[in-house]
Amino acid sequence: MFTCPNCKSKDLGKIGVNQYYCWGCFIELTVSKGVIHTHQVEEDGTLSSLDDLFSDDERSISM
């Protein structure tokens, strides 16, 4: 398992295949090829990328 790159919480819920939700800071995480992609869920349900806020090292995981 991995931690949220934003708040470092381990309280992640699985919402789909390689998709997780952080209950610590309420962002959605998608894992693809060992890289975590972070998204903020907007009021209308759309997703806004937060990837530019984190370095490549913070977003990489080893599975």
All heavy atoms as TSV, in Angstrom:
chain	resi	resn	atom	element	x	y	z
A	1	MET	N	N	0.842	-1.177	0.000
A	1	MET	CA	C	0.000	0.000	0.000
A	1	MET	C	C	0.890	1.244	0.000
A	1	MET	O	O	2.044	1.198	0.351
A	1	MET	CB	C	-0.917	-0.021	1.217
A	1	MET	CG	C	-2.025	1.003	1.139
A	1	MET	SD	S	-2.855	1.036	-0.416
A	1	MET	CE	C	-4.500	0.716	0.040
A	2	PHE	N	N	0.345	2.365	-0.351
A	2	PHE	CA	C	1.082	3.612	-0.421
A	2	PHE	C	C	0.352	4.679	0.382
A	2	PHE	O	O	-0.730	4.451	0.892
A	2	PHE	CB	C	1.259	4.048	-1.885
A	2	PHE	CG	C	-0.034	4.215	-2.630
A	2	PHE	CD1	C	-0.631	5.463	-2.720
A	2	PHE	CD2	C	-0.650	3.147	-3.246
A	2	PHE	CE1	C	-1.815	5.629	-3.402
A	2	PHE	CE2	C	-1.836	3.302	-3.935
A	2	PHE	CZ	C	-2.422	4.549	-4.010
A	3	THR	N	N	0.974	5.833	0.504
A	3	THR	CA	C	0.368	6.936	1.239
A	3	THR	C	C	0.010	8.061	0.270
A	3	THR	O	O	0.554	8.162	-0.820
A	3	THR	CB	C	1.323	7.497	2.311
A	3	THR	OG1	O	2.506	7.974	1.664
A	3	THR	CG2	C	1.685	6.449	3.343
A	4	CYS	N	N	-0.883	8.906	0.695
A	4	CYS	CA	C	-1.302	10.054	-0.100
A	4	CYS	C	C	-0.123	11.026	-0.222
A	4	CYS	O	O	0.477	11.390	0.793
A	4	CYS	CB	C	-2.487	10.734	0.577
A	4	CYS	SG	S	-2.998	12.270	-0.238
A	5	PRO	N	N	0.229	11.449	-1.440
A	5	PRO	CA	C	1.336	12.392	-1.580
A	5	PRO	C	C	1.008	13.777	-1.030
A	5	PRO	O	O	1.898	14.564	-0.747
A	5	PRO	CB	C	1.582	12.457	-3.091
A	5	PRO	CG	C	0.326	11.991	-3.716
A	5	PRO	CD	C	-0.334	11.061	-2.734
A	6	ASN	N	N	-0.261	14.073	-0.831
A	6	ASN	CA	C	-0.669	15.393	-0.341
A	6	ASN	C	C	-0.601	15.483	1.179
A	6	ASN	O	O	0.076	16.334	1.724
A	6	ASN	CB	C	-2.075	15.725	-0.839
A	6	ASN	CG	C	-2.498	17.122	-0.492
A	6	ASN	OD1	O	-1.752	18.064	-0.697
A	6	ASN	ND2	N	-3.687	17.257	0.050
A	7	CYS	N	N	-1.290	14.592	1.877
A	7	CYS	CA	C	-1.375	14.689	3.337
A	7	CYS	C	C	-0.642	13.560	4.063
A	7	CYS	O	O	-0.645	13.518	5.277
A	7	CYS	CB	C	-2.836	14.732	3.775
A	7	CYS	SG	S	-3.721	13.171	3.536
A	8	LYS	N	N	-0.071	12.633	3.307
A	8	LYS	CA	C	0.690	11.490	3.848
A	8	LYS	C	C	-0.172	10.499	4.620
A	8	LYS	O	O	0.317	9.665	5.350
A	8	LYS	CB	C	1.862	11.946	4.732
A	8	LYS	CG	C	2.782	12.957	4.087
A	8	LYS	CD	C	3.376	12.458	2.811
A	8	LYS	CE	C	4.355	13.485	2.251
A	8	LYS	NZ	N	4.326	13.620	0.828
A	9	SER	N	N	-1.478	10.567	4.446
A	9	SER	CA	C	-2.400	9.661	5.118
A	9	SER	C	C	-2.371	8.283	4.463
A	9	SER	O	O	-2.167	8.157	3.260
A	9	SER	CB	C	-3.825	10.222	5.049
A	9	SER	OG	O	-4.751	9.288	5.542
A	10	LYS	N	N	-2.592	7.260	5.272
A	10	LYS	CA	C	-2.736	5.893	4.760
A	10	LYS	C	C	-4.209	5.496	4.688
A	10	LYS	O	O	-4.532	4.373	4.353
A	10	LYS	CB	C	-1.976	4.914	5.648
A	10	LYS	CG	C	-0.478	5.083	5.582
A	10	LYS	CD	C	0.228	4.034	6.405
A	10	LYS	CE	C	1.722	4.232	6.346
A	10	LYS	NZ	N	2.435	3.223	7.133
A	11	ASP	N	N	-5.084	6.431	5.014
A	11	ASP	CA	C	-6.526	6.180	5.037
A	11	ASP	C	C	-7.099	6.356	3.629
A	11	ASP	O	O	-7.768	7.334	3.326
A	11	ASP	CB	C	-7.202	7.127	6.027
A	11	ASP	CG	C	-8.636	6.749	6.307
A	11	ASP	OD1	O	-9.050	5.621	5.951
A	11	ASP	OD2	O	-9.360	7.586	6.873
A	12	LEU	N	N	-6.790	5.390	2.759
A	12	LEU	CA	C	-7.211	5.431	1.366
A	12	LEU	C	C	-8.268	4.369	1.117
A	12	LEU	O	O	-8.129	3.237	1.548
A	12	LEU	CB	C	-6.018	5.185	0.431
A	12	LEU	CG	C	-4.833	6.129	0.593
A	12	LEU	CD1	C	-3.680	5.673	-0.288
A	12	LEU	CD2	C	-5.232	7.546	0.261
A	13	GLY	N	N	-9.317	4.756	0.422
A	13	GLY	CA	C	-10.365	3.815	0.058
A	13	GLY	C	C	-10.285	3.504	-1.420
A	13	GLY	O	O	-10.042	4.394	-2.237
A	14	LYS	N	N	-10.484	2.252	-1.770
A	14	LYS	CA	C	-10.452	1.851	-3.176
A	14	LYS	C	C	-11.822	2.112	-3.792
A	14	LYS	O	O	-12.834	1.651	-3.285
A	14	LYS	CB	C	-10.080	0.376	-3.296
A	14	LYS	CG	C	-9.842	-0.056	-4.720
A	14	LYS	CD	C	-9.129	-1.381	-4.799
A	14	LYS	CE	C	-8.876	-1.665	-6.257
A	14	LYS	NZ	N	-7.692	-2.409	-6.488
A	15	ILE	N	N	-11.853	2.858	-4.907
A	15	ILE	CA	C	-13.118	3.188	-5.551
A	15	ILE	C	C	-13.229	2.594	-6.949
A	15	ILE	O	O	-14.257	2.717	-7.592
A	15	ILE	CB	C	-13.340	4.715	-5.602
A	15	ILE	CG1	C	-12.215	5.414	-6.346
A	15	ILE	CG2	C	-13.511	5.271	-4.202
A	15	ILE	CD1	C	-12.443	6.898	-6.564
A	16	GLY	N	N	-12.176	1.966	-7.415
A	16	GLY	CA	C	-12.184	1.357	-8.737
A	16	GLY	C	C	-10.859	0.671	-8.992
A	16	GLY	O	O	-10.001	0.594	-8.113
A	17	VAL	N	N	-10.692	0.187	-10.213
A	17	VAL	CA	C	-9.435	-0.461	-10.583
A	17	VAL	C	C	-8.350	0.611	-10.615
A	17	VAL	O	O	-8.426	1.564	-11.382
A	17	VAL	CB	C	-9.556	-1.155	-11.956
A	17	VAL	CG1	C	-8.229	-1.755	-12.366
A	17	VAL	CG2	C	-10.637	-2.198	-11.928
A	18	ASN	N	N	-7.362	0.480	-9.741
A	18	ASN	CA	C	-6.252	1.433	-9.612
A	18	ASN	C	C	-6.714	2.853	-9.289
A	18	ASN	O	O	-6.029	3.817	-9.615
A	18	ASN	CB	C	-5.379	1.429	-10.871
A	18	ASN	CG	C	-4.688	0.109	-11.074
A	18	ASN	OD1	O	-4.299	-0.543	-10.115
A	18	ASN	ND2	N	-4.557	-0.308	-12.306
A	19	GLN	N	N	-7.882	2.983	-8.655
A	19	GLN	CA	C	-8.395	4.291	-8.255
A	19	GLN	C	C	-8.673	4.281	-6.755
A	19	GLN	O	O	-9.279	3.340	-6.236
A	19	GLN	CB	C	-9.675	4.643	-8.998
A	19	GLN	CG	C	-9.474	4.870	-10.475
A	19	GLN	CD	C	-10.784	5.203	-11.151
A	19	GLN	OE1	O	-11.776	4.509	-10.965
A	19	GLN	NE2	N	-10.785	6.278	-11.915
A	20	TYR	N	N	-8.239	5.347	-6.088
A	20	TYR	CA	C	-8.359	5.443	-4.644
A	20	TYR	C	C	-8.862	6.823	-4.262
A	20	TYR	O	O	-8.741	7.775	-5.029
A	20	TYR	CB	C	-7.000	5.195	-3.978
A	20	TYR	CG	C	-6.418	3.854	-4.337
A	20	TYR	CD1	C	-5.644	3.685	-5.477
A	20	TYR	CD2	C	-6.672	2.734	-3.552
A	20	TYR	CE1	C	-5.126	2.451	-5.825
A	20	TYR	CE2	C	-6.160	1.490	-3.889
A	20	TYR	CZ	C	-5.390	1.364	-5.025
A	20	TYR	OH	O	-4.882	0.142	-5.372
A	21	TYR	N	N	-9.414	6.926	-3.045
A	21	TYR	CA	C	-9.895	8.189	-2.511
A	21	TYR	C	C	-9.245	8.393	-1.156
A	21	TYR	O	O	-9.253	7.494	-0.316
A	21	TYR	CB	C	-11.420	8.157	-2.366
A	21	TYR	CG	C	-12.014	9.475	-1.975
A	21	TYR	CD1	C	-12.190	10.483	-2.912
A	21	TYR	CD2	C	-12.383	9.732	-0.659
A	21	TYR	CE1	C	-12.734	11.712	-2.567
A	21	TYR	CE2	C	-12.926	10.956	-0.297
A	21	TYR	CZ	C	-13.099	11.936	-1.258
A	21	TYR	OH	O	-13.629	13.151	-0.905
A	22	CYS	N	N	-8.658	9.562	-0.948
A	22	CYS	CA	C	-8.022	9.863	0.332
A	22	CYS	C	C	-9.045	10.503	1.261
A	22	CYS	O	O	-9.583	11.577	0.967
A	22	CYS	CB	C	-6.836	10.805	0.132
A	22	CYS	SG	S	-6.055	11.249	1.704
A	23	TRP	N	N	-9.290	9.850	2.377
A	23	TRP	CA	C	-10.241	10.368	3.362
A	23	TRP	C	C	-9.603	11.420	4.245
A	23	TRP	O	O	-10.290	12.093	5.010
A	23	TRP	CB	C	-10.800	9.228	4.199
A	23	TRP	CG	C	-11.716	8.365	3.404
A	23	TRP	CD1	C	-11.425	7.142	2.869
A	23	TRP	CD2	C	-13.054	8.665	3.010
A	23	TRP	NE1	N	-12.512	6.666	2.167
A	23	TRP	CE2	C	-13.517	7.589	2.235
A	23	TRP	CE3	C	-13.899	9.749	3.228
A	23	TRP	CZ2	C	-14.791	7.559	1.691
A	23	TRP	CZ3	C	-15.173	9.718	2.683
A	23	TRP	CH2	C	-15.608	8.624	1.924
A	24	GLY	N	N	-8.288	11.617	4.128
A	24	GLY	CA	C	-7.607	12.639	4.918
A	24	GLY	C	C	-7.738	14.024	4.302
A	24	GLY	O	O	-7.950	15.012	4.997
A	25	CYS	N	N	-7.616	14.094	2.964
A	25	CYS	CA	C	-7.668	15.411	2.304
A	25	CYS	C	C	-8.669	15.447	1.145
A	25	CYS	O	O	-8.744	16.444	0.430
A	25	CYS	CB	C	-6.282	15.825	1.824
A	25	CYS	SG	S	-5.551	14.717	0.606
A	26	PHE	N	N	-9.414	14.356	0.954
A	26	PHE	CA	C	-10.538	14.310	0.013
A	26	PHE	C	C	-10.125	14.525	-1.446
A	26	PHE	O	O	-10.773	15.267	-2.181
A	26	PHE	CB	C	-11.632	15.308	0.413
A	26	PHE	CG	C	-11.997	15.240	1.862
A	26	PHE	CD1	C	-11.671	16.261	2.730
A	26	PHE	CD2	C	-12.643	14.115	2.361
A	26	PHE	CE1	C	-12.002	16.180	4.079
A	26	PHE	CE2	C	-12.983	14.028	3.696
A	26	PHE	CZ	C	-12.654	15.059	4.555
A	27	ILE	N	N	-9.042	13.869	-1.862
A	27	ILE	CA	C	-8.660	13.900	-3.269
A	27	ILE	C	C	-8.707	12.481	-3.829
A	27	ILE	O	O	-8.661	11.504	-3.086
A	27	ILE	CB	C	-7.275	14.531	-3.506
A	27	ILE	CG1	C	-6.160	13.723	-2.838
A	27	ILE	CG2	C	-7.246	15.976	-3.064
A	27	ILE	CD1	C	-4.766	14.197	-3.204
A	28	GLU	N	N	-8.802	12.392	-5.135
A	28	GLU	CA	C	-8.832	11.099	-5.813
A	28	GLU	C	C	-7.449	10.806	-6.374
A	28	GLU	O	O	-6.769	11.697	-6.889
A	28	GLU	CB	C	-9.860	11.141	-6.935
A	28	GLU	CG	C	-10.101	9.796	-7.557
A	28	GLU	CD	C	-11.266	9.805	-8.523
A	28	GLU	OE1	O	-12.347	10.294	-8.154
A	28	GLU	OE2	O	-11.071	9.321	-9.650
A	29	LEU	N	N	-7.031	9.556	-6.245
A	29	LEU	CA	C	-5.722	9.126	-6.712
A	29	LEU	C	C	-5.893	7.999	-7.715
A	29	LEU	O	O	-6.674	7.080	-7.492
A	29	LEU	CB	C	-4.874	8.621	-5.540
A	29	LEU	CG	C	-4.802	9.523	-4.301
A	29	LEU	CD1	C	-4.238	8.758	-3.129
A	29	LEU	CD2	C	-3.974	10.741	-4.601
A	30	THR	N	N	-5.157	8.078	-8.809
A	30	THR	CA	C	-5.156	7.025	-9.811
A	30	THR	C	C	-3.719	6.566	-9.982
A	30	THR	O	O	-2.812	7.395	-10.106
A	30	THR	CB	C	-5.700	7.541	-11.163
A	30	THR	OG1	O	-6.991	8.094	-10.953
A	30	THR	CG2	C	-5.789	6.421	-12.175
A	31	VAL	N	N	-3.506	5.254	-9.971
A	31	VAL	CA	C	-2.163	4.708	-10.135
A	31	VAL	C	C	-2.041	4.100	-11.521
A	31	VAL	O	O	-2.865	3.276	-11.925
A	31	VAL	CB	C	-1.867	3.639	-9.055
A	31	VAL	CG1	C	-0.481	3.067	-9.242
A	31	VAL	CG2	C	-2.027	4.232	-7.665
A	32	SER	N	N	-1.016	4.533	-12.250
A	32	SER	CA	C	-0.764	4.028	-13.588
A	32	SER	C	C	0.739	3.918	-13.807
A	32	SER	O	O	1.456	4.919	-13.693
A	32	SER	CB	C	-1.377	4.970	-14.627
A	32	SER	OG	O	-1.054	4.554	-15.930
A	33	LYS	N	N	1.201	2.707	-14.078
A	33	LYS	CA	C	2.620	2.448	-14.350
A	33	LYS	C	C	3.520	2.948	-13.229
A	33	LYS	O	O	4.570	3.531	-13.463
A	33	LYS	CB	C	3.036	3.059	-15.688
A	33	LYS	CG	C	2.287	2.470	-16.864
A	33	LYS	CD	C	2.720	3.091	-18.165
A	33	LYS	CE	C	1.884	2.528	-19.294
A	33	LYS	NZ	N	2.208	3.156	-20.576
A	34	GLY	N	N	3.093	2.757	-11.977
A	34	GLY	CA	C	3.900	3.130	-10.820
A	34	GLY	C	C	3.901	4.606	-10.491
A	34	GLY	O	O	4.691	5.059	-9.675
A	35	VAL	N	N	3.018	5.380	-11.127
A	35	VAL	CA	C	2.938	6.819	-10.876
A	35	VAL	C	C	1.540	7.146	-10.349
A	35	VAL	O	O	0.541	6.696	-10.894
A	35	VAL	CB	C	3.221	7.625	-12.169
A	35	VAL	CG1	C	3.055	9.110	-11.919
A	35	VAL	CG2	C	4.598	7.317	-12.698
A	36	ILE	N	N	1.491	7.948	-9.284
A	36	ILE	CA	C	0.227	8.386	-8.709
A	36	ILE	C	C	-0.201	9.678	-9.392
A	36	ILE	O	O	0.555	10.647	-9.441
A	36	ILE	CB	C	0.368	8.643	-7.194
A	36	ILE	CG1	C	0.837	7.394	-6.471
A	36	ILE	CG2	C	-0.953	9.131	-6.611
A	36	ILE	CD1	C	1.220	7.633	-5.022
A	37	HIS	N	N	-1.407	9.694	-9.925
A	37	HIS	CA	C	-1.998	10.897	-10.503
A	37	HIS	C	C	-3.052	11.386	-9.519
A	37	HIS	O	O	-3.914	10.622	-9.094
A	37	HIS	CB	C	-2.619	10.600	-11.866
A	37	HIS	CG	C	-1.622	10.096	-12.857
A	37	HIS	ND1	N	-0.764	10.929	-13.532
A	37	HIS	CD2	C	-1.329	8.847	-13.252
A	37	HIS	CE1	C	0.010	10.198	-14.318
A	37	HIS	NE2	N	-0.312	8.938	-14.158
A	38	THR	N	N	-2.968	12.652	-9.139
A	38	THR	CA	C	-3.860	13.208	-8.126
A	38	THR	C	C	-4.878	14.142	-8.769
A	38	THR	O	O	-4.556	14.881	-9.700
A	38	THR	CB	C	-3.059	13.987	-7.070
A	38	THR	OG1	O	-2.278	14.990	-7.713
A	38	THR	CG2	C	-2.141	13.057	-6.286
A	39	HIS	N	N	-6.109	14.089	-8.251
A	39	HIS	CA	C	-7.186	14.920	-8.777
A	39	HIS	C	C	-8.058	15.435	-7.643
A	39	HIS	O	O	-8.325	14.719	-6.686
A	39	HIS	CB	C	-8.077	14.124	-9.738
A	39	HIS	CG	C	-7.353	13.623	-10.925
A	39	HIS	ND1	N	-6.727	12.393	-10.953
A	39	HIS	CD2	C	-7.138	14.188	-12.131
A	39	HIS	CE1	C	-6.170	12.223	-12.137
A	39	HIS	NE2	N	-6.401	13.302	-12.865
A	40	GLN	N	N	-8.499	16.656	-7.798
A	40	GLN	CA	C	-9.482	17.237	-6.879
A	40	GLN	C	C	-10.851	17.047	-7.495
A	40	GLN	O	O	-11.045	17.318	-8.676
A	40	GLN	CB	C	-9.197	18.724	-6.695
A	40	GLN	CG	C	-10.217	19.437	-5.841
A	40	GLN	CD	C	-9.851	20.888	-5.632
A	40	GLN	OE1	O	-8.703	21.227	-5.426
A	40	GLN	NE2	N	-10.844	21.745	-5.702
A	41	VAL	N	N	-11.809	16.604	-6.696
A	41	VAL	CA	C	-13.179	16.442	-7.173
A	41	VAL	C	C	-13.894	17.778	-6.995
A	41	VAL	O	O	-14.006	18.295	-5.888
A	41	VAL	CB	C	-13.920	15.322	-6.405
A	41	VAL	CG1	C	-15.318	15.155	-6.949
A	41	VAL	CG2	C	-13.145	14.010	-6.479
A	42	GLU	N	N	-14.358	18.342	-8.107
A	42	GLU	CA	C	-15.045	19.636	-8.075
A	42	GLU	C	C	-16.512	19.455	-7.688
A	42	GLU	O	O	-17.024	18.340	-7.649
A	42	GLU	CB	C	-14.944	20.314	-9.446
A	42	GLU	CG	C	-13.518	20.561	-9.914
A	42	GLU	CD	C	-12.750	21.561	-9.063
A	42	GLU	OE1	O	-13.374	22.337	-8.308
A	42	GLU	OE2	O	-11.512	21.556	-9.153
A	43	GLU	N	N	-17.197	20.543	-7.411
A	43	GLU	CA	C	-18.602	20.507	-6.983
A	43	GLU	C	C	-19.507	19.840	-8.006
A	43	GLU	O	O	-20.482	19.188	-7.650
A	43	GLU	CB	C	-19.110	21.920	-6.704
A	43	GLU	CG	C	-18.556	22.526	-5.446
A	43	GLU	CD	C	-19.123	23.904	-5.163
A	43	GLU	OE1	O	-20.155	24.271	-5.760
A	43	GLU	OE2	O	-18.541	24.605	-4.336
A	44	ASP	N	N	-19.197	20.005	-9.294
A	44	ASP	CA	C	-20.031	19.418	-10.341
A	44	ASP	C	C	-19.634	17.984	-10.679
A	44	ASP	O	O	-20.179	17.378	-11.578
A	44	ASP	CB	C	-20.020	20.280	-11.601
A	44	ASP	CG	C	-18.648	20.381	-12.249
A	44	ASP	OD1	O	-17.671	19.814	-11.709
A	44	ASP	OD2	O	-18.555	21.037	-13.306
A	45	GLY	N	N	-18.660	17.437	-9.940
A	45	GLY	CA	C	-18.245	16.054	-10.138
A	45	GLY	C	C	-17.074	15.871	-11.081
A	45	GLY	O	O	-16.558	14.768	-11.215
A	46	THR	N	N	-16.626	16.935	-11.725
A	46	THR	CA	C	-15.468	16.827	-12.613
A	46	THR	C	C	-14.187	16.760	-11.795
A	46	THR	O	O	-14.165	17.105	-10.606
A	46	THR	CB	C	-15.397	18.021	-13.592
A	46	THR	OG1	O	-15.293	19.222	-12.830
A	46	THR	CG2	C	-16.615	18.073	-14.505
A	47	LEU	N	N	-13.121	16.316	-12.426
A	47	LEU	CA	C	-11.832	16.186	-11.765
A	47	LEU	C	C	-10.856	17.221	-12.305
A	47	LEU	O	O	-10.782	17.440	-13.515
A	47	LEU	CB	C	-11.252	14.793	-11.989
A	47	LEU	CG	C	-12.067	13.615	-11.461
A	47	LEU	CD1	C	-11.409	12.305	-11.845
A	47	LEU	CD2	C	-12.226	13.710	-9.958
A	48	SER	N	N	-10.115	17.855	-11.398
A	48	SER	CA	C	-9.060	18.796	-11.767
A	48	SER	C	C	-7.733	18.194	-11.333
A	48	SER	O	O	-7.579	17.789	-10.177
A	48	SER	CB	C	-9.246	20.139	-11.066
A	48	SER	OG	O	-10.455	20.731	-11.450
A	49	SER	N	N	-6.780	18.148	-12.242
A	49	SER	CA	C	-5.477	17.547	-11.948
A	49	SER	C	C	-4.710	18.379	-10.929
A	49	SER	O	O	-4.692	19.612	-10.986
A	49	SER	CB	C	-4.661	17.424	-13.226
A	49	SER	OG	O	-3.377	16.903	-12.917
A	50	LEU	N	N	-4.071	17.685	-9.999
A	50	LEU	CA	C	-3.195	18.305	-9.010
A	50	LEU	C	C	-1.750	17.844	-9.188
A	50	LEU	O	O	-0.904	18.114	-8.339
A	50	LEU	CB	C	-3.668	17.966	-7.591
A	50	LEU	CG	C	-5.077	18.399	-7.205
A	50	LEU	CD1	C	-5.431	17.866	-5.825
A	50	LEU	CD2	C	-5.230	19.893	-7.266
A	51	ASP	N	N	-1.463	17.159	-10.293
A	51	ASP	CA	C	-0.140	16.573	-10.509
A	51	ASP	C	C	0.980	17.602	-10.491
A	51	ASP	O	O	2.093	17.304	-10.054
A	51	ASP	CB	C	-0.100	15.803	-11.832
A	51	ASP	CG	C	-0.866	14.500	-11.769
A	51	ASP	OD1	O	-1.245	14.075	-10.655
A	51	ASP	OD2	O	-1.090	13.905	-12.832
A	52	ASP	N	N	0.703	18.822	-10.949
A	52	ASP	CA	C	1.755	19.838	-11.008
A	52	ASP	C	C	2.194	20.326	-9.624
A	52	ASP	O	O	3.205	21.004	-9.504
A	52	ASP	CB	C	1.310	21.018	-11.868
A	52	ASP	CG	C	0.049	21.691	-11.357
A	52	ASP	OD1	O	-0.754	21.030	-10.679
A	52	ASP	OD2	O	-0.130	22.891	-11.653
A	53	LEU	N	N	1.475	19.940	-8.569
A	53	LEU	CA	C	1.833	20.342	-7.210
A	53	LEU	C	C	2.870	19.428	-6.568
A	53	LEU	O	O	3.421	19.759	-5.522
A	53	LEU	CB	C	0.588	20.366	-6.320
A	53	LEU	CG	C	-0.533	21.318	-6.743
A	53	LEU	CD1	C	-1.713	21.156	-5.805
A	53	LEU	CD2	C	-0.041	22.748	-6.766
A	54	PHE	N	N	3.143	18.276	-7.197
A	54	PHE	CA	C	4.018	17.277	-6.599
A	54	PHE	C	C	5.172	16.939	-7.535
A	54	PHE	O	O	5.012	16.920	-8.757
A	54	PHE	CB	C	3.236	15.998	-6.280
A	54	PHE	CG	C	2.025	16.241	-5.439
A	54	PHE	CD1	C	0.769	16.282	-6.007
A	54	PHE	CD2	C	2.139	16.468	-4.076
A	54	PHE	CE1	C	-0.358	16.535	-5.255
A	54	PHE	CE2	C	1.025	16.717	-3.306
A	54	PHE	CZ	C	-0.229	16.748	-3.896
A	55	SER	N	N	6.327	16.630	-6.953
A	55	SER	CA	C	7.478	16.225	-7.770
A	55	SER	C	C	7.275	14.793	-8.254
A	55	SER	O	O	6.427	14.057	-7.753
A	55	SER	CB	C	8.765	16.312	-6.937
A	55	SER	OG	O	8.761	15.301	-5.945
A	56	ASP	N	N	8.074	14.396	-9.232
A	56	ASP	CA	C	7.996	13.031	-9.754
A	56	ASP	C	C	8.307	12.013	-8.658
A	56	ASP	O	O	7.727	10.931	-8.614
A	56	ASP	CB	C	8.943	12.850	-10.930
A	56	ASP	CG	C	8.478	13.596	-12.170
A	56	ASP	OD1	O	7.277	13.957	-12.236
A	56	ASP	OD2	O	9.307	13.829	-13.071
A	57	ASP	N	N	9.237	12.350	-7.763
A	57	ASP	CA	C	9.588	11.441	-6.668
A	57	ASP	C	C	8.421	11.238	-5.707
A	57	ASP	O	O	8.193	10.143	-5.211
A	57	ASP	CB	C	10.802	11.954	-5.893
A	57	ASP	CG	C	12.089	11.835	-6.680
A	57	ASP	OD1	O	12.144	11.013	-7.625
A	57	ASP	OD2	O	13.040	12.551	-6.359
A	58	GLU	N	N	7.680	12.311	-5.414
A	58	GLU	CA	C	6.537	12.210	-4.512
A	58	GLU	C	C	5.406	11.376	-5.115
A	58	GLU	O	O	4.653	10.758	-4.393
A	58	GLU	CB	C	5.985	13.599	-4.186
A	58	GLU	CG	C	6.883	14.433	-3.321
A	58	GLU	CD	C	6.346	15.835	-3.119
A	58	GLU	OE1	O	6.064	16.504	-4.137
A	58	GLU	OE2	O	6.190	16.239	-1.949
A	59	ARG	N	N	5.305	11.374	-6.437
A	59	ARG	CA	C	4.225	10.693	-7.118
A	59	ARG	C	C	4.561	9.260	-7.519
A	59	ARG	O	O	3.680	8.522	-7.951
A	59	ARG	CB	C	3.819	11.484	-8.362
A	59	ARG	CG	C	3.213	12.819	-8.028
A	59	ARG	CD	C	2.821	13.634	-9.234
A	59	ARG	NE	N	2.239	12.844	-10.281
A	59	ARG	CZ	C	2.604	12.916	-11.571
A	59	ARG	NH1	N	3.546	13.733	-11.953
A	59	ARG	NH2	N	2.014	12.164	-12.460
A	60	SER	N	N	5.815	8.839	-7.390
A	60	SER	CA	C	6.182	7.487	-7.811
A	60	SER	C	C	6.057	6.500	-6.649
A	60	SER	O	O	6.303	6.842	-5.504
A	60	SER	CB	C	7.594	7.462	-8.372
A	60	SER	OG	O	8.532	7.768	-7.382
A	61	ILE	N	N	5.615	5.287	-6.991
A	61	ILE	CA	C	5.511	4.213	-6.008
A	61	ILE	C	C	6.133	2.971	-6.596
A	61	ILE	O	O	6.266	2.835	-7.811
A	61	ILE	CB	C	4.047	3.908	-5.592
A	61	ILE	CG1	C	3.232	3.464	-6.799
A	61	ILE	CG2	C	3.414	5.099	-4.922
A	61	ILE	CD1	C	1.868	2.921	-6.431
A	62	SER	N	N	6.528	2.063	-5.732
A	62	SER	CA	C	7.026	0.771	-6.195
A	62	SER	C	C	6.015	-0.283	-5.779
A	62	SER	O	O	5.689	-0.415	-4.619
A	62	SER	CB	C	8.391	0.467	-5.608
A	62	SER	OG	O	8.332	0.492	-4.199
A	63	MET	N	N	5.478	-0.989	-6.767
A	63	MET	CA	C	4.425	-1.965	-6.472
A	63	MET	C	C	4.997	-3.343	-6.377
A	63	MET	O	O	5.869	-3.792	-6.881
A	63	MET	CB	C	3.346	-1.905	-7.542
A	63	MET	CG	C	2.648	-0.576	-7.518
A	63	MET	SD	S	1.194	-0.555	-8.547
A	63	MET	CE	C	-0.062	-0.835	-7.348
